[in-house]
Amino acid sequence: MADKLQNMQDIFLNTCRKDKKPVTVYLVNGVKLQGVITGFDNFSVVLRRNQHSQLVYKHSIATVVPSSSVSLSPRGENEDAGAFSTEDDAFEVA
């Protein structure tokens, strides 16, 4: 059977979730939310901070900024294949 392809959004969110990486989520209305992603599906993201969880609908999210770089290589493939860096605002995908 062929492997199911993962999209970049799922890889990014799942890596942040598994690593418990703090993120800043900017909403389209300008509101800034901070916390750790504890779950997500096709339509929403669950963000946790100070023992409180928030369900945020993806259509209201403008940007998700992790506290440090996130590898976008699925299943540990070539670590340099894709990286997101908040330090120099570079986004690179091979």
N, C-alpha and C positions, 0 to 999 in steps of 0.2 A: 504494500500500500504506500502511496505517496505521502510524504510528510505534509501536515497541515501548515500552510504559510501563516506566519504571524505578521500583523501590521506593526509599523513603527510605534504607533500610539500605545498598543498593548505591551510591547516590549519595554518601552520607556516607563509606563505606569507600573508594570509588574516589577521591574528592577528597583524602582523607588520604594515600592511596597515591601519587597523581600529584604532589601537592605535597611529598611526603616529610616530612610534618608529624609531629613526635614525638607519641606518644600514650601515655597510661597506661591499661592494661587491668586492670580489677578483676574477679577471678573470683568465682563464687558462694561459694567456700570462704574468701574474704577475701584471697587472694594478690594482690599487686600486681605487674604486669609492665609494663615500660617499653620502648619502642623505636619503630621505624618500620614501618608496615604495608607489606610488599612484595608481598602477594598475598592473595586470598581467593576462596572459592567458596561454594556453598550451605551447606556444613557446617563450614568451618574458616577460620581467619585465620593468615597467616604473619607473624610479628613478628621483626624483626631488630634486634640490639643488639650492639655490640662484636664484629663479624664472626661472630656466632652467630645462627642462625635457630631459631625455635621455632614448631611447628605447634600452634595452640590451637583446640580444638573450640568452635564457637559456643555449643553448649548449656551450656558451662561459664563463659561470659562474662556478667557481670552488667552492666558499664558500660564504655564506651570514652570516655575524656576526652582531647580533643586539646589541644595546648599553646596554641593560639589559635583564634579563631572559624573556622567552616567554613560556606561558603555551600552551601545545599541546593538551589539552583536548577539544574536539569538543563540542559545545553547552553547555559550562559551567559544564560538567560532572567532577567528582572527580578531583579537582585542582592538587592533587599530582600524578595523573596518568601519567603525562609526563611533563618534564620540560627541558628547554635548558638553561644552565648557562654559560655565558661568563667569569664569575669570576674564576671558577675552571676547565674550559674546560670539564665539565661533560655533557654527553648527556644520558638521561634516558627516556625510554618509557616502560610503563607497558604493 
